[in-house]
Amino acid sequence: MFTVRAKLSEYVSSIQPQTRKRIVWTIAILFVLQLYFVRELIAAELIFGALFAVLFVLVTICYLIGSLWENGLAWADAGVRAVVTFTRRSYALVEELSKRPFRHLRSESAR
């Protein structure tokens, strides 16, 4: 391991100072760009997460409205059936009562 370190140190010292400076700057710029790229990816993920949450809420609201609509139609159907049944019975009762005489057959008028 020491020989590798020595060879690396010898190689770095053989490079001109101007070139070493350029290499360091290039590595620093690449590092900063990687940090920037990671921040952009995190920001994009947060934006997509927020959009997904909004889409989820909209779909949930649409589903609830559809479900309420179906239940409302079922309740309205049951209510209409009850009203129709009550109306038919009432009409039959009123019709039966209207056919009956108002007085008993043997009763006399109050004159």
Backbone hydrogen bonds, N-H to C=O, Kabsch-Sander energy under -0.5 kcal/mol:
donor,donor_aa,acceptor,acceptor_aa,energy
5,R,1,M,-2.1
6,A,2,F,-2.4
7,K,3,T,-2.6
8,L,4,V,-2.5
9,S,5,R,-2.6
10,E,6,A,-2.4
11,Y,7,K,-2.3
12,V,8,L,-2.6
13,S,9,S,-2.2
14,S,10,E,-1.2
15,I,11,Y,-0.7
15,I,12,V,-0.9
20,R,16,Q,-2.4
21,K,17,P,-2.2
22,R,18,Q,-1.9
23,I,19,T,-2.5
24,V,20,R,-2.5
25,W,21,K,-2.4
26,T,22,R,-2.5
27,I,23,I,-2.6
28,A,24,V,-2.5
29,I,25,W,-2.7
30,L,26,T,-2.6
31,F,27,I,-2.3
32,V,28,A,-2.5
33,L,29,I,-2.7
34,Q,30,L,-2.2
35,L,31,F,-2.2
36,Y,32,V,-2.6
37,F,33,L,-2.9
38,V,34,Q,-2.5
39,R,35,L,-2.4
40,E,36,Y,-2.5
41,L,37,F,-2.4
42,I,38,V,-2.4
43,A,39,R,-2.5
44,A,40,E,-2.7
45,E,41,L,-2.4
46,L,42,I,-2.3
47,I,43,A,-2.3
48,F,44,A,-2.8
49,G,45,E,-2.4
50,A,46,L,-2.4
51,L,47,I,-2.5
52,F,48,F,-2.5
53,A,49,G,-2.3
54,V,50,A,-2.3
55,L,51,L,-2.6
56,F,52,F,-2.6
57,V,53,A,-2.3
58,L,54,V,-2.3
59,V,55,L,-2.5
60,T,56,F,-2.4
61,I,57,V,-2.5
62,C,58,L,-2.4
63,Y,59,V,-2.5
64,L,60,T,-2.5
65,I,61,I,-2.5
66,G,62,C,-2.3
67,S,63,Y,-2.6
68,L,64,L,-2.8
69,W,65,I,-2.2
70,E,66,G,-2.4
71,N,67,S,-2.5
72,G,68,L,-2.7
73,L,69,W,-2.3
74,A,70,E,-2.0
75,W,71,N,-2.7
76,A,72,G,-2.7
77,D,73,L,-2.4
78,A,74,A,-2.2
79,G,75,W,-2.6
80,V,76,A,-2.7
81,R,77,D,-2.4
82,A,78,A,-2.1
83,V,79,G,-2.4
84,V,80,V,-2.8
85,T,81,R,-2.5
86,F,82,A,-2.5
87,T,83,V,-2.7
88,R,84,V,-2.6
89,R,85,T,-2.3
90,S,86,F,-2.5
91,Y,87,T,-2.7
92,A,88,R,-2.5
93,L,89,R,-2.4
94,V,90,S,-2.8
95,E,91,Y,-2.6
96,E,92,A,-2.3
97,L,93,L,-2.5
98,S,94,V,-2.2
99,K,95,E,-1.1
100,R,96,E,-0.8
107,S,104,H,-0.8
